[in-house]
Amino acid sequence: MSQDNLVKMECKECKIVTHHSRKNKKLLKERLELKKHCPHCKKHTMHKETK
């Protein structure tokens, strides 16, 4: 997996980075938001891309 395509996903509720995802940065300019399971909150929450 290429490092320049990897993005960190942070939980909006607890603000902890729990997931990594891939993104095509040439096609998607805005930040990615996905609903994922947070092991810290123990439920599905929205995760947003961080720097």
Secondary structure, 3 states (H helix, E strand, C coil): CCHHHEEEEEECCCCCEEEEEECCCCCCCCCCEEEEEECCCCEEEEEEECC
